[in-house]
Amino acid sequence: GYMLDNYGLRMCAIGSVGQAISTWWWYFSFESYGSVLASRFLASLSGVFIACSLLPITMLWFPEKERALAVAAGTMISTIGAGAALVVGPYFYTGDQVIDISLKSCS
């Protein structure tokens, strides 16, 4: 909130760039655990700017009658995206090792 209130929606752009950098950093870190931790740390720092900007963006871009729907859709899309990544992610694995994607560990 504080950074967004004082610096405006530019903070959302900075957060988006931070997310993009951390994603590519994580992708190219291969076997280095320290590099993966650093990239996830950057993602967590930059994700705050994006999450906090949902309400001010809807207040700016949507009429009053549509704001609740826009906030609900934005919140729901991030949750659905995280869940879809867990289901679809293993199909992108290109190695030789067989990955069990059943949820046996959850039972």
N, CA, C and O atoms as CSV, one atom per row, in Angstrom:
chain,resi,resn,atom,element,x,y,z
A,1,GLY,N,N,0.753,-1.193,0.000
A,1,GLY,CA,C,0.000,0.000,0.000
A,1,GLY,C,C,0.808,1.280,0.000
A,1,GLY,O,O,0.514,2.182,-0.784
A,2,TYR,N,N,1.824,1.394,0.859
A,2,TYR,CA,C,2.558,2.650,0.982
A,2,TYR,C,C,3.247,3.020,-0.327
A,2,TYR,O,O,3.125,4.150,-0.800
A,3,MET,N,N,3.969,2.067,-0.911
A,3,MET,CA,C,4.690,2.352,-2.156
A,3,MET,C,C,3.724,2.686,-3.289
A,3,MET,O,O,3.988,3.577,-4.096
A,4,LEU,N,N,2.604,1.965,-3.343
A,4,LEU,CA,C,1.619,2.201,-4.385
A,4,LEU,C,C,0.953,3.556,-4.218
A,4,LEU,O,O,0.691,4.246,-5.203
A,5,ASP,N,N,0.678,3.942,-2.979
A,5,ASP,CA,C,0.071,5.252,-2.723
A,5,ASP,C,C,1.008,6.391,-3.083
A,5,ASP,O,O,0.561,7.411,-3.608
A,6,ASN,N,N,2.289,6.241,-2.813
A,6,ASN,CA,C,3.234,7.328,-3.048
A,6,ASN,C,C,3.801,7.355,-4.461
A,6,ASN,O,O,4.110,8.429,-4.978
A,7,TYR,N,N,3.943,6.195,-5.094
A,7,TYR,CA,C,4.583,6.147,-6.408
A,7,TYR,C,C,3.641,5.744,-7.537
A,7,TYR,O,O,4.042,5.761,-8.701
A,8,GLY,N,N,2.421,5.390,-7.227
A,8,GLY,CA,C,1.414,5.115,-8.234
A,8,GLY,C,C,1.543,3.723,-8.848
A,8,GLY,O,O,2.214,2.838,-8.317
A,9,LEU,N,N,0.889,3.573,-9.960
A,9,LEU,CA,C,0.829,2.274,-10.618
A,9,LEU,C,C,2.137,1.873,-11.291
A,9,LEU,O,O,2.250,0.768,-11.821
A,10,ARG,N,N,3.116,2.756,-11.271
A,10,ARG,CA,C,4.449,2.366,-11.771
A,10,ARG,C,C,5.012,1.210,-10.961
A,10,ARG,O,O,5.806,0.417,-11.466
A,11,MET,N,N,4.601,1.118,-9.714
A,11,MET,CA,C,5.064,0.023,-8.863
A,11,MET,C,C,4.563,-1.328,-9.381
A,11,MET,O,O,5.232,-2.348,-9.219
A,12,CYS,N,N,3.384,-1.325,-10.002
A,12,CYS,CA,C,2.869,-2.555,-10.606
A,12,CYS,C,C,3.754,-2.970,-11.772
A,12,CYS,O,O,4.017,-4.158,-11.957
A,13,ALA,N,N,4.210,-2.014,-12.551
A,13,ALA,CA,C,5.110,-2.323,-13.665
A,13,ALA,C,C,6.449,-2.850,-13.142
A,13,ALA,O,O,7.018,-3.780,-13.713
A,14,ILE,N,N,6.941,-2.266,-12.076
A,14,ILE,CA,C,8.195,-2.744,-11.476
A,14,ILE,C,C,8.010,-4.165,-10.957
A,14,ILE,O,O,8.896,-5.005,-11.115
A,15,GLY,N,N,6.867,-4.434,-10.340
A,15,GLY,CA,C,6.578,-5.781,-9.869
A,15,GLY,C,C,6.489,-6.783,-11.007
A,15,GLY,O,O,6.952,-7.916,-10.872
A,16,SER,N,N,5.901,-6.381,-12.124
A,16,SER,CA,C,5.800,-7.267,-13.280
A,16,SER,C,C,7.169,-7.581,-13.866
A,16,SER,O,O,7.442,-8.722,-14.238
A,17,VAL,N,N,8.017,-6.586,-13.948
A,17,VAL,CA,C,9.380,-6.811,-14.442
A,17,VAL,C,C,10.143,-7.718,-13.476
A,17,VAL,O,O,10.874,-8.609,-13.908
A,18,GLY,N,N,9.977,-7.497,-12.182
A,18,GLY,CA,C,10.617,-8.365,-11.190
A,18,GLY,C,C,10.143,-9.802,-11.300
A,18,GLY,O,O,10.939,-10.731,-11.165
A,19,GLN,N,N,8.849,-9.994,-11.543
A,19,GLN,CA,C,8.317,-11.348,-11.726
A,19,GLN,C,C,8.902,-11.999,-12.970
A,19,GLN,O,O,9.261,-13.176,-12.938
A,20,ALA,N,N,9.003,-11.256,-14.061
A,20,ALA,CA,C,9.555,-11.809,-15.294
A,20,ALA,C,C,11.022,-12.198,-15.116
A,20,ALA,O,O,11.445,-13.264,-15.564
A,21,ILE,N,N,11.789,-11.339,-14.466
A,21,ILE,CA,C,13.208,-11.640,-14.235
A,21,ILE,C,C,13.351,-12.867,-13.339
A,21,ILE,O,O,14.171,-13.744,-13.612
A,22,SER,N,N,12.558,-12.931,-12.275
A,22,SER,CA,C,12.680,-14.072,-11.364
A,22,SER,C,C,12.249,-15.371,-12.024
A,22,SER,O,O,12.801,-16.430,-11.722
A,23,THR,N,N,11.271,-15.307,-12.922
A,23,THR,CA,C,10.837,-16.518,-13.631
A,23,THR,C,C,11.937,-17.048,-14.529
A,23,THR,O,O,12.223,-18.246,-14.523
A,24,TRP,N,N,12.554,-16.171,-15.298
A,24,TRP,CA,C,13.641,-16.621,-16.184
A,24,TRP,C,C,14.866,-17.047,-15.380
A,24,TRP,O,O,15.562,-17.990,-15.757
A,25,TRP,N,N,15.124,-16.370,-14.297
A,25,TRP,CA,C,16.249,-16.738,-13.435
A,25,TRP,C,C,16.033,-18.139,-12.865
A,25,TRP,O,O,16.957,-18.952,-12.826
A,26,TRP,N,N,14.810,-18.411,-12.426
A,26,TRP,CA,C,14.478,-19.719,-11.884
A,26,TRP,C,C,14.592,-20.793,-12.961
A,26,TRP,O,O,15.080,-21.894,-12.705
A,27,TYR,N,N,14.138,-20.461,-14.163
A,27,TYR,CA,C,14.182,-21.415,-15.272
A,27,TYR,C,C,15.614,-21.801,-15.630
A,27,TYR,O,O,15.885,-22.962,-15.940
A,28,PHE,N,N,16.515,-20.852,-15.590
A,28,PHE,CA,C,17.901,-21.121,-15.985
A,28,PHE,C,C,18.817,-21.477,-14.815
A,28,PHE,O,O,20.023,-21.622,-15.016
A,29,SER,N,N,18.291,-21.621,-13.614
A,29,SER,CA,C,19.156,-21.912,-12.474
A,29,SER,C,C,19.527,-23.387,-12.382
A,29,SER,O,O,20.446,-23.733,-11.640
A,30,PHE,N,N,18.848,-24.264,-13.106
A,30,PHE,CA,C,19.145,-25.693,-13.204
A,30,PHE,C,C,19.295,-26.345,-11.836
A,30,PHE,O,O,18.296,-26.531,-11.141
A,31,GLU,N,N,20.499,-26.693,-11.434
A,31,GLU,CA,C,20.718,-27.483,-10.226
A,31,GLU,C,C,21.118,-26.652,-9.006
A,31,GLU,O,O,21.255,-27.208,-7.917
A,32,SER,N,N,21.306,-25.371,-9.150
A,32,SER,CA,C,21.792,-24.544,-8.047
A,32,SER,C,C,20.653,-24.174,-7.099
A,32,SER,O,O,19.767,-23.397,-7.456
A,33,TYR,N,N,20.680,-24.728,-5.907
A,33,TYR,CA,C,19.635,-24.460,-4.919
A,33,TYR,C,C,19.653,-22.991,-4.471
A,33,TYR,O,O,18.596,-22.391,-4.276
A,34,GLY,N,N,20.835,-22.422,-4.310
A,34,GLY,CA,C,20.944,-21.024,-3.910
A,34,GLY,C,C,20.350,-20.083,-4.941
A,34,GLY,O,O,19.721,-19.084,-4.593
A,35,SER,N,N,20.552,-20.406,-6.210
A,35,SER,CA,C,19.998,-19.585,-7.278
A,35,SER,C,C,18.473,-19.682,-7.311
A,35,SER,O,O,17.789,-18.685,-7.542
A,36,VAL,N,N,17.948,-20.874,-7.080
A,36,VAL,CA,C,16.495,-21.039,-7.022
A,36,VAL,C,C,15.921,-20.240,-5.855
A,36,VAL,O,O,14.892,-19.580,-6.001
A,37,LEU,N,N,16.578,-20.296,-4.701
A,37,LEU,CA,C,16.114,-19.519,-3.547
A,37,LEU,C,C,16.140,-18.020,-3.831
A,37,LEU,O,O,15.205,-17.302,-3.476
A,38,ALA,N,N,17.196,-17.553,-4.462
A,38,ALA,CA,C,17.298,-16.125,-4.778
A,38,ALA,C,C,16.210,-15.699,-5.765
A,38,ALA,O,O,15.624,-14.626,-5.622
A,39,SER,N,N,15.944,-16.532,-6.753
A,39,SER,CA,C,14.911,-16.174,-7.727
A,39,SER,C,C,13.531,-16.170,-7.093
A,39,SER,O,O,12.713,-15.308,-7.415
A,40,ARG,N,N,13.255,-17.101,-6.209
A,40,ARG,CA,C,11.963,-17.128,-5.527
A,40,ARG,C,C,11.837,-15.963,-4.545
A,40,ARG,O,O,10.741,-15.443,-4.336
A,41,PHE,N,N,12.952,-15.554,-3.945
A,41,PHE,CA,C,12.936,-14.388,-3.066
A,41,PHE,C,C,12.578,-13.135,-3.862
A,41,PHE,O,O,11.769,-12.322,-3.416
A,42,LEU,N,N,13.183,-12.980,-5.046
A,42,LEU,CA,C,12.840,-11.849,-5.908
A,42,LEU,C,C,11.381,-11.911,-6.329
A,42,LEU,O,O,10.710,-10.881,-6.389
A,43,ALA,N,N,10.886,-13.100,-6.618
A,43,ALA,CA,C,9.477,-13.239,-7.002
A,43,ALA,C,C,8.550,-12.839,-5.860
A,43,ALA,O,O,7.522,-12.199,-6.087
A,44,SER,N,N,8.906,-13.210,-4.643
A,44,SER,CA,C,8.053,-12.845,-3.507
A,44,SER,C,C,8.087,-11.346,-3.238
A,44,SER,O,O,7.072,-10.763,-2.858
A,45,LEU,N,N,9.234,-10.721,-3.429
A,45,LEU,CA,C,9.310,-9.268,-3.238
A,45,LEU,C,C,8.518,-8.516,-4.302
A,45,LEU,O,O,7.810,-7.560,-3.986
A,46,SER,N,N,8.629,-8.935,-5.546
A,46,SER,CA,C,7.947,-8.217,-6.620
A,46,SER,C,C,6.468,-8.575,-6.695
A,46,SER,O,O,5.674,-7.780,-7.197
A,47,GLY,N,N,6.081,-9.748,-6.211
A,47,GLY,CA,C,4.673,-10.133,-6.233
A,47,GLY,C,C,3.803,-9.269,-5.348
A,47,GLY,O,O,2.609,-9.114,-5.604
A,48,VAL,N,N,4.392,-8.709,-4.313
A,48,VAL,CA,C,3.636,-7.831,-3.407
A,48,VAL,C,C,3.116,-6.613,-4.147
A,48,VAL,O,O,1.989,-6.178,-3.908
A,49,PHE,N,N,3.918,-6.058,-5.037
A,49,PHE,CA,C,3.498,-4.862,-5.772
A,49,PHE,C,C,2.342,-5.167,-6.713
A,49,PHE,O,O,1.482,-4.317,-6.942
A,50,ILE,N,N,2.322,-6.369,-7.255
A,50,ILE,CA,C,1.240,-6.742,-8.163
A,50,ILE,C,C,-0.033,-7.022,-7.378
A,50,ILE,O,O,-1.109,-6.571,-7.771
A,51,ALA,N,N,0.069,-7.756,-6.280
A,51,ALA,CA,C,-1.113,-8.105,-5.487
A,51,ALA,C,C,-1.781,-6.863,-4.892
A,51,ALA,O,O,-3.008,-6.793,-4.826
A,52,CYS,N,N,-0.995,-5.904,-4.469
A,52,CYS,CA,C,-1.556,-4.687,-3.864
A,52,CYS,C,C,-2.182,-3.759,-4.894
A,52,CYS,O,O,-2.951,-2.867,-4.534
A,53,SER,N,N,-1.871,-3.950,-6.148
A,53,SER,CA,C,-2.365,-3.024,-7.164
A,53,SER,C,C,-3.729,-3.398,-7.725
A,53,SER,O,O,-4.290,-2.637,-8.514
A,54,LEU,N,N,-4.274,-4.538,-7.346
A,54,LEU,CA,C,-5.559,-4.973,-7.903
A,54,LEU,C,C,-6.680,-3.987,-7.584
A,54,LEU,O,O,-7.425,-3.592,-8.481
A,55,LEU,N,N,-6.807,-3.593,-6.351
A,55,LEU,CA,C,-7.887,-2.682,-5.960
A,55,LEU,C,C,-7.726,-1.282,-6.571
A,55,LEU,O,O,-8.702,-0.759,-7.108
A,56,PRO,N,N,-6.550,-0.651,-6.516
A,56,PRO,CA,C,-6.433,0.672,-7.149
A,56,PRO,C,C,-6.669,0.645,-8.667
A,56,PRO,O,O,-7.205,1.601,-9.228
A,57,ILE,N,N,-6.274,-0.438,-9.321
A,57,ILE,CA,C,-6.517,-0.522,-10.769
A,57,ILE,C,C,-8.006,-0.617,-11.051
A,57,ILE,O,O,-8.511,0.041,-11.961
A,58,THR,N,N,-8.713,-1.430,-10.277
A,58,THR,CA,C,-10.148,-1.526,-10.506
A,58,THR,C,C,-10.860,-0.211,-10.173
A,58,THR,O,O,-11.838,0.145,-10.829
A,59,MET,N,N,-10.381,0.500,-9.173
A,59,MET,CA,C,-10.984,1.797,-8.850
A,59,MET,C,C,-10.768,2.810,-9.972
A,59,MET,O,O,-11.592,3.701,-10.177
A,60,LEU,N,N,-9.676,2.673,-10.684
A,60,LEU,CA,C,-9.338,3.613,-11.750
A,60,LEU,C,C,-10.010,3.250,-13.073
A,60,LEU,O,O,-10.476,4.138,-13.787
A,61,TRP,N,N,-10.068,1.978,-13.406
A,61,TRP,CA,C,-10.486,1.568,-14.746
A,61,TRP,C,C,-11.929,1.100,-14.867
A,61,TRP,O,O,-12.474,1.095,-15.971
A,62,PHE,N,N,-12.568,0.705,-13.762
A,62,PHE,CA,C,-13.906,0.136,-13.851
A,62,PHE,C,C,-14.934,1.055,-13.217
A,62,PHE,O,O,-14.638,1.732,-12.233
A,63,PRO,N,N,-16.164,1.087,-13.784
A,63,PRO,CA,C,-17.228,1.853,-13.131
A,63,PRO,C,C,-17.635,1.191,-11.814
A,63,PRO,O,O,-17.314,0.027,-11.575
A,64,GLU,N,N,-18.333,1.925,-10.974
A,64,GLU,CA,C,-18.630,1.458,-9.627
A,64,GLU,C,C,-19.412,0.142,-9.615
A,64,GLU,O,O,-19.199,-0.687,-8.731
A,65,LYS,N,N,-20.298,-0.059,-10.562
A,65,LYS,CA,C,-21.115,-1.274,-10.579
A,65,LYS,C,C,-20.305,-2.517,-10.948
A,65,LYS,O,O,-20.715,-3.628,-10.615
A,66,GLU,N,N,-19.184,-2.362,-11.617
A,66,GLU,CA,C,-18.407,-3.517,-12.086
A,66,GLU,C,C,-17.159,-3.790,-11.245
A,66,GLU,O,O,-16.439,-4.749,-11.525
A,67,ARG,N,N,-16.891,-2.999,-10.252
A,67,ARG,CA,C,-15.660,-3.140,-9.469
A,67,ARG,C,C,-15.606,-4.435,-8.675
A,67,ARG,O,O,-14.560,-5.082,-8.620
A,68,ALA,N,N,-16.711,-4.821,-8.063
A,68,ALA,CA,C,-16.713,-6.055,-7.265
A,68,ALA,C,C,-16.424,-7.265,-8.149
A,68,ALA,O,O,-15.671,-8.155,-7.754
A,69,LEU,N,N,-17.011,-7.303,-9.329
A,69,LEU,CA,C,-16.768,-8.411,-10.259
A,69,LEU,C,C,-15.320,-8.427,-10.724
A,69,LEU,O,O,-14.722,-9.495,-10.855
A,70,ALA,N,N,-14.752,-7.252,-10.974
A,70,ALA,CA,C,-13.356,-7.188,-11.425
A,70,ALA,C,C,-12.391,-7.653,-10.343
A,70,ALA,O,O,-11.436,-8.370,-10.641
A,71,VAL,N,N,-12.617,-7.264,-9.112
A,71,VAL,CA,C,-11.753,-7.708,-8.013
A,71,VAL,C,C,-11.898,-9.207,-7.790
A,71,VAL,O,O,-10.904,-9.902,-7.580
A,72,ALA,N,N,-13.126,-9.708,-7.833
A,72,ALA,CA,C,-13.354,-11.146,-7.663
A,72,ALA,C,C,-12.686,-11.942,-8.780
A,72,ALA,O,O,-12.068,-12.974,-8.518
A,73,ALA,N,N,-12.802,-11.478,-10.013
A,73,ALA,CA,C,-12.179,-12.181,-11.139
A,73,ALA,C,C,-10.660,-12.161,-11.024
A,73,ALA,O,O,-10.007,-13.174,-11.275
A,74,GLY,N,N,-10.098,-11.032,-10.651
A,74,GLY,CA,C,-8.644,-10.943,-10.503
A,74,GLY,C,C,-8.114,-11.833,-9.403
A,74,GLY,O,O,-7.059,-12.448,-9.553
A,75,THR,N,N,-8.832,-11.907,-8.306
A,75,THR,CA,C,-8.428,-12.766,-7.199
A,75,THR,C,C,-8.567,-14.235,-7.571
A,75,THR,O,O,-7.695,-15.048,-7.264
A,76,MET,N,N,-9.661,-14.566,-8.229
A,76,MET,CA,C,-9.916,-15.955,-8.594
A,76,MET,C,C,-8.946,-16.452,-9.670
A,76,MET,O,O,-8.530,-17.610,-9.642
A,77,ILE,N,N,-8.591,-15.590,-10.605
A,77,ILE,CA,C,-7.683,-15.994,-11.681
A,77,ILE,C,C,-6.314,-16.368,-11.129
A,77,ILE,O,O,-5.701,-17.324,-11.605
A,78,SER,N,N,-5.829,-15.641,-10.147
A,78,SER,CA,C,-4.522,-15.987,-9.595
A,78,SER,C,C,-4.557,-17.328,-8.878
A,78,SER,O,O,-3.584,-18.081,-8.934
A,79,THR,N,N,-5.653,-17.637,-8.211
A,79,THR,CA,C,-5.783,-18.927,-7.533
A,79,THR,C,C,-5.916,-20.061,-8.539
A,79,THR,O,O,-5.296,-21.111,-8.371
A,80,ILE,N,N,-6.709,-19.865,-9.574
A,80,ILE,CA,C,-6.871,-20.893,-10.612
A,80,ILE,C,C,-5.556,-21.110,-11.345
A,80,ILE,O,O,-5.217,-22.245,-11.681
A,81,GLY,N,N,-4.819,-20.051,-11.595
A,81,GLY,CA,C,-3.524,-20.188,-12.268
A,81,GLY,C,C,-2.533,-20.991,-11.463
A,81,GLY,O,O,-1.800,-21.810,-12.017
A,82,ALA,N,N,-2.500,-20.766,-10.153
A,82,ALA,CA,C,-1.594,-21.536,-9.302
A,82,ALA,C,C,-1.992,-23.003,-9.277
A,82,ALA,O,O,-1.125,-23.877,-9.308
A,83,GLY,N,N,-3.274,-23.284,-9.221
A,83,GLY,CA,C,-3.737,-24.675,-9.239
A,83,GLY,C,C,-3.478,-25.349,-10.572
A,83,GLY,O,O,-3.097,-26.518,-10.615
A,84,ALA,N,N,-3.682,-24.622,-11.659
A,84,ALA,CA,C,-3.433,-25.187,-12.989
A,84,ALA,C,C,-1.956,-25.487,-13.191
A,84,ALA,O,O,-1.609,-26.451,-13.874
A,85,ALA,N,N,-1.097,-24.687,-12.616
A,85,ALA,CA,C,0.340,-24.936,-12.749
A,85,ALA,C,C,0.739,-26.253,-12.099
A,85,ALA,O,O,1.642,-26.934,-12.583
A,86,LEU,N,N,0.078,-26.614,-11.015
A,86,LEU,CA,C,0.375,-27.882,-10.360
A,86,LEU,C,C,-0.058,-29.072,-11.207
A,86,LEU,O,O,0.589,-30.119,-11.178
A,87,VAL,N,N,-1.139,-28.923,-11.957
A,87,VAL,CA,C,-1.644,-30.014,-12.779
A,87,VAL,C,C,-0.896,-30.101,-14.109
A,87,VAL,O,O,-0.527,-31.193,-14.541
A,88,VAL,N,N,-0.673,-28.967,-14.753
A,88,VAL,CA,C,-0.085,-28.939,-16.093
A,88,VAL,C,C,1.437,-28.983,-16.043
A,88,VAL,O,O,2.062,-29.478,-16.981
A,89,GLY,N,N,2.041,-28.486,-14.989
A,89,GLY,CA,C,3.492,-28.384,-14.893
A,89,GLY,C,C,4.268,-29.657,-15.174
A,89,GLY,O,O,5.239,-29.614,-15.929
A,90,PRO,N,N,3.878,-30.797,-14.594
A,90,PRO,CA,C,4.649,-32.022,-14.851
A,90,PRO,C,C,4.678,-32.462,-16.320
A,90,PRO,O,O,5.592,-33.183,-16.721
A,91,TYR,N,N,3.718,-32.052,-17.110
A,91,TYR,CA,C,3.703,-32.429,-18.519
A,91,TYR,C,C,4.774,-31.702,-19.330
A,91,TYR,O,O,5.063,-32.095,-20.460
A,92,PHE,N,N,5.355,-30.663,-18.777
A,92,PHE,CA,C,6.428,-29.945,-19.449
A,92,PHE,C,C,7.801,-30.529,-19.145
A,92,PHE,O,O,8.801,-30.080,-19.705
A,93,TYR,N,N,7.860,-31.508,-18.281
A,93,TYR,CA,C,9.134,-32.141,-17.922
A,93,TYR,C,C,9.648,-32.943,-19.099
A,93,TYR,O,O,8.912,-33.752,-19.664
A,94,THR,N,N,10.911,-32.729,-19.481
A,94,THR,CA,C,11.470,-33.398,-20.661
A,94,THR,C,C,12.563,-34.400,-20.326
A,94,THR,O,O,13.188,-34.940,-21.238
A,95,GLY,N,N,12.812,-34.664,-19.063
A,95,GLY,CA,C,13.874,-35.587,-18.673
A,95,GLY,C,C,13.454,-37.043,-18.842
A,95,GLY,O,O,12.331,-37.334,-19.254
A,96,ASP,N,N,14.368,-37.949,-18.520
A,96,ASP,CA,C,14.122,-39.377,-18.664
A,96,ASP,C,C,13.440,-39.975,-17.444
A,96,ASP,O,O,12.830,-41.040,-17.540
A,97,GLN,N,N,13.531,-39.325,-16.327
A,97,GLN,CA,C,12.968,-39.856,-15.096
A,97,GLN,C,C,11.439,-39.791,-15.146
A,97,GLN,O,O,10.867,-38.785,-15.565
A,98,VAL,N,N,10.787,-40.870,-14.716
A,98,VAL,CA,C,9.330,-40.905,-14.695
A,98,VAL,C,C,8.846,-40.179,-13.448
A,98,VAL,O,O,9.326,-40.423,-12.341
A,99,ILE,N,N,7.888,-39.283,-13.652
A,99,ILE,CA,C,7.346,-38.513,-12.544
A,99,ILE,C,C,5.929,-39.002,-12.270
A,99,ILE,O,O,5.092,-39.029,-13.172
A,100,ASP,N,N,5.663,-39.385,-11.031
A,100,ASP,CA,C,4.337,-39.811,-10.634
A,100,ASP,C,C,3.526,-38.569,-10.300
A,100,ASP,O,O,3.790,-37.896,-9.304
A,101,ILE,N,N,2.526,-38.264,-11.144
A,101,ILE,CA,C,1.731,-37.063,-10.906
A,101,ILE,C,C,0.432,-37.367,-10.175
A,101,ILE,O,O,-0.410,-36.486,-10.004
A,102,SER,N,N,0.270,-38.621,-9.742
A,102,SER,CA,C,-0.915,-38.925,-8.943
A,102,SER,C,C,-0.733,-38.284,-7.562
A,102,SER,O,O,0.382,-37.966,-7.149
A,103,LEU,N,N,-1.817,-38.110,-6.884
A,103,LEU,CA,C,-1.783,-37.424,-5.606
A,103,LEU,C,C,-1.737,-38.420,-4.442
A,103,LEU,O,O,-2.437,-38.254,-3.443
A,104,LYS,N,N,-0.910,-39.451,-4.584
A,104,LYS,CA,C,-0.812,-40.467,-3.546
A,104,LYS,C,C,-0.255,-39.902,-2.248
A,104,LYS,O,O,-0.602,-40.370,-1.164
A,105,SER,N,N,0.600,-38.904,-2.355
A,105,SER,CA,C,1.180,-38.333,-1.145
A,105,SER,C,C,0.170,-37.516,-0.356
A,105,SER,O,O,0.409,-37.196,0.809
A,106,CYS,N,N,-0.946,-37.177,-0.969
A,106,CYS,CA,C,-1.964,-36.375,-0.285
A,106,CYS,C,C,-2.930,-37.245,0.520
A,106,CYS,O,O,-3.691,-36.724,1.335
A,107,SER,N,N,-2.913,-38.556,0.305
A,107,SER,CA,C,-3.889,-39.413,1.001
A,107,SER,C,C,-3.369,-39.903,2.327
A,107,SER,O,O,-4.067,-40.632,3.032
